[in-house]
Protein backbone atom coordinates (compact mmCIF):
# COMPACT_ATOMS: atom_id res chain seq x y z
CA UNK A 1 0.00 0.00 0.00
CA UNK A 2 1.31 3.39 -0.90
CA UNK A 3 -0.09 5.17 2.17
CA UNK A 4 1.70 6.66 5.17
CA UNK A 5 2.09 4.20 8.03
CA UNK A 6 3.31 4.17 11.59
CA UNK A 7 6.50 2.50 12.73
CA UNK A 8 5.77 -0.61 14.78
CA UNK A 9 7.60 -3.05 16.97
CA UNK A 10 7.19 -6.82 17.03
CA UNK A 11 8.18 -9.65 19.31
CA UNK A 12 10.76 -12.32 18.47
CA UNK A 13 8.26 -14.64 16.77
CA UNK A 14 6.75 -11.89 14.58
CA UNK A 15 3.19 -12.70 15.69
CA UNK A 16 2.57 -9.75 18.04
CA UNK A 17 2.91 -6.18 16.78
CA UNK A 18 2.29 -2.83 18.45
CA UNK A 19 2.35 0.81 17.41
CA UNK A 20 0.93 4.15 18.48
CA UNK A 21 -1.87 6.02 16.77
CA UNK A 22 -1.12 9.74 17.00
CA UNK A 23 -3.84 12.35 16.67
CA UNK A 24 -6.13 14.80 18.46
CA UNK A 25 -6.87 12.22 21.20
CA UNK A 26 -3.15 11.76 21.90
CA UNK A 27 -1.03 8.65 21.62
CA UNK A 28 -3.11 5.46 21.60
CA UNK A 29 -1.38 2.09 21.69
CA UNK A 30 -2.64 -0.37 19.06
CA UNK A 31 -1.86 -4.06 18.83
CA UNK A 32 -2.04 -6.63 16.06
CA UNK A 33 -1.80 -10.33 16.96
CA UNK A 34 -1.66 -13.32 14.60
CA UNK A 35 -2.76 -16.75 15.78
CA UNK A 36 -2.98 -19.94 13.72
CA UNK A 37 -6.58 -21.22 13.73
CA UNK A 38 -6.34 -23.97 11.11
CA UNK A 39 -3.62 -26.25 9.77
CA UNK A 40 -5.01 -27.50 6.45
CA UNK A 41 -5.20 -25.12 4.76
CA UNK A 42 -3.19 -22.87 7.05
CA UNK A 43 -5.27 -19.92 8.25
CA UNK A 44 -4.24 -17.24 10.72
CA UNK A 45 -6.59 -15.01 12.66
CA UNK A 46 -5.67 -11.34 12.87
CA UNK A 47 -6.77 -9.67 16.11
CA UNK A 48 -6.49 -5.89 16.14
CA UNK A 49 -7.48 -3.08 18.46
CA UNK A 50 -6.55 -0.67 21.20
CA UNK A 51 -4.37 -2.16 23.91
CA UNK A 52 -5.50 -1.62 27.50
CA UNK A 53 -2.57 -0.11 29.41
CA UNK A 54 -3.46 -1.95 32.63
CA UNK A 55 -4.34 -5.44 31.36
CA UNK A 56 -2.57 -5.63 27.98
CA UNK A 57 -5.85 -6.94 26.51
CA UNK A 58 -6.82 -5.90 22.99
CA UNK A 59 -10.24 -4.33 22.45
CA UNK A 60 -11.76 -3.73 19.05
CA UNK A 61 -14.89 -2.18 20.56
CA UNK A 62 -13.14 1.05 21.55
CA UNK A 63 -13.62 3.69 18.87
CA UNK A 64 -10.65 6.01 19.29
CA UNK A 65 -11.54 8.52 16.56
CA UNK A 66 -7.95 9.74 16.41
CA UNK A 67 -8.35 11.07 12.83
CA UNK A 68 -5.77 8.63 11.42
CA UNK A 69 -7.74 5.59 10.27
CA UNK A 70 -5.97 5.41 6.89
CA UNK A 71 -2.55 5.41 8.57
CA UNK A 72 -3.71 2.80 11.09
CA UNK A 73 -5.11 0.55 8.34
CA UNK A 74 -1.91 0.92 6.28
CA UNK A 75 0.13 0.00 9.36
CA UNK A 76 -1.97 -3.12 9.98
CA UNK A 77 -1.54 -4.06 6.30
CA UNK A 78 2.20 -3.59 6.64
CA UNK A 79 2.25 -6.04 9.57
CA UNK A 80 0.51 -8.58 7.31
CA UNK A 81 3.35 -8.25 4.81
CA UNK A 82 5.93 -8.58 7.59
CA UNK A 83 4.15 -11.60 9.06
CA UNK A 84 3.82 -13.33 5.65
CA UNK A 85 7.48 -12.64 4.83
CA UNK A 86 8.34 -14.80 7.85
CA UNK A 87 5.59 -17.43 7.83
CA UNK A 88 4.62 -17.72 4.18
CA UNK A 89 1.77 -16.37 2.14
CA UNK A 90 -1.12 -17.81 4.15
CA UNK A 91 -4.75 -16.78 4.37
CA UNK A 92 -5.33 -14.14 7.07
CA UNK A 93 -8.82 -13.87 8.57
CA UNK A 94 -10.25 -10.99 10.62
CA UNK A 95 -13.61 -10.09 12.04
CA UNK A 96 -14.81 -7.76 14.75
CA UNK A 97 -15.86 -9.08 18.14
CA UNK A 98 -19.26 -7.47 17.54
CA UNK A 99 -21.08 -6.24 14.41
CA UNK A 100 -19.98 -2.63 15.05
CA UNK A 101 -16.21 -3.08 14.54
CA UNK A 102 -16.86 -5.53 11.70
CA UNK A 103 -18.91 -2.83 9.95
CA UNK A 104 -16.17 -0.26 10.59
CA UNK A 105 -13.56 -2.60 9.07
CA UNK A 106 -15.81 -3.15 6.07
CA UNK A 107 -16.32 0.59 5.50
CA UNK A 108 -12.56 1.21 5.61
CA UNK A 109 -11.78 -1.72 3.30
CA UNK A 110 -14.45 -0.50 0.85
CA UNK A 111 -13.13 3.05 0.92
CA UNK A 112 -9.54 1.94 0.30
CA UNK A 113 -10.24 -1.14 -1.84
CA UNK A 114 -8.34 0.06 -4.91
CA UNK A 115 -5.25 0.77 -2.80
CA UNK A 116 -5.57 -2.44 -0.74
CA UNK A 117 -6.05 -4.57 -3.87
CA UNK A 118 -2.59 -3.63 -5.09
CA UNK A 119 -1.12 -5.74 -2.29
CA UNK A 120 -3.88 -8.14 -1.24
CA UNK A 121 -6.57 -10.38 -2.64
CA UNK A 122 -9.44 -9.48 -0.30
CA UNK A 123 -12.41 -11.71 0.40
CA UNK A 124 -15.56 -11.34 2.42
CA UNK A 125 -16.91 -14.17 4.53
CA UNK A 126 -20.63 -14.87 4.98
CA UNK A 127 -21.78 -17.88 7.00
CA UNK A 128 -18.34 -19.44 6.75
CA UNK A 129 -18.16 -19.12 2.96
CA UNK A 130 -15.58 -16.98 1.22
CA UNK A 131 -16.47 -14.57 -1.61
CA UNK A 132 -14.50 -12.00 -3.58
CA UNK A 133 -14.90 -8.76 -1.63
CA UNK A 134 -17.44 -6.37 -3.09
CA UNK A 135 -18.54 -2.98 -1.86
CA UNK A 136 -22.04 -2.68 -0.39
CA UNK A 137 -22.23 -6.31 0.72
CA UNK A 138 -22.39 -7.01 4.46
CA UNK A 139 -19.85 -9.60 5.58
CA UNK A 140 -19.32 -11.50 8.83
CA UNK A 141 -15.56 -11.25 8.47
CA UNK A 142 -12.76 -10.68 6.00
CA UNK A 143 -9.85 -12.56 4.62
CA UNK A 144 -6.83 -11.72 2.57
CA UNK A 145 -3.79 -13.25 1.05
CA UNK A 146 -0.92 -11.14 -0.17
CA UNK A 147 -0.43 -10.74 -3.88
CA UNK A 148 2.84 -12.33 -4.83
CA UNK A 149 5.49 -9.66 -5.04
N, C-alpha and C positions, 0 to 999 in steps of 0.2 A: 504494500500500500504506500502510496506516495503522499502521506499525510504526516504532519508533525506528531511525534510521540514522546512519551516520557522515558527517561532512563529507569531501568528496573534492576533489582537484584534477584538472584535465585540461589537456592540451596545447592548442595553438592550433587544431588541426583537430578537436578533440572526438572523437578515436578512441582515445586512451590516457588512462586514469583511474587514480588511485592514492589509497589511504587507509590508515589504520592501524586494525587490530583491537586493541582494548585489553581485557585480561583478566588472569587469574592467570599467564599465561606472558609477560606484558609487552606491549610494543608490537610488533606484527608488521605489516610493510608488505605490503599486498595490491595487486594490479594487475588491471585489466580492460582488454582490448584488443579493438577491433572491426576486422575486416578483411573487405573485400568478397571473396566467393568465387564469386559468380555474378552475371551481368548481366541475364539474362532468364529468370525473374523475378529481381529484385535480392534477394540473400541475403547477409547478413553473418554471419561467424563471431564468436562471443564467446569469447575466451580469458580465463580467470580463475585466479588462484592467488596463492601467496606469492611475493614478489619476492626473489630472491637479492641480498643487499647487495653482493656482490663482482662478480657478472656482469650483474646487471639482468635475468636470465632469469626467466621465470614458471614455477613448478612447481605443478601441481595434485595431485601425489602426496604432498606434505607435509601431514600431518594436524596442524594446530596445536592443536586442542582448547583454544581460548582462551575457551570458555564464552560465546560471543557469536554463534553461527551465525545466529540470527534477524536480528540487527542487520547482520551481513555480507551475508546474502541480500537484505535490504531495501535495503542500499546498492547492491549490484549491480543490483537492479531499478531503482533511482533513476537509475543511469547509463544504463540502457536508455531511460528516458524522455528524459533529457537528449540522448542520441545521436539518438533519433528526432525530437526537436524540431528538430534541426539538419539531419538527412539525410532525413527523411520516415519514414513508418510502414512500414518494410520488415521482412521476416521475419528474425529473429535465431535462429541455430542455435548450440547448445553441446553438447559431449560431453566426457567425461573422456579423458585420454590413455591410461588403462587402465580396466578394468572397475570397479576400486575407487572412484575418484572419481565415475564415472558413477553408480554405485549410491548414493553419498552424496548427489549432486545429486538423484537420484530420491526418496530418502527425505525430503529437506528440502522438495522441491516437493510431495510427497504430504501431508506434515504441514501445510503452509501453503497448500494448494490453494484453499481458500475465500477467503483473503486475497489470494492472487496473482491469482485469477480476476477480482477487481474491476478490475484494471488490464490484464490480459493474457489473450489467448486462447492457451492452452498446448497444445502437441501433443507427442506422443512419436513417435520415429522408430525403425522396425524395418526392417532391410535396405533402407534408402533410401526407405521409404514412410512417409508422415506419417499419424498417427491422432490423434484427440482424446485428450488425456491422460486416463488412468484410473489410479486407485490399484491397486496389486498386479499391475501388468503390467510386465515388464522391458523397458526400452527401450535402444537403442544410443546415443541422443542425444535432445535436446530442442529444440523450437523455440517461438518465441512471436512474437506481433505485438501491439502495444499496442491496447487497446480505444480507440476514438475518444473523445476527451474533449471 
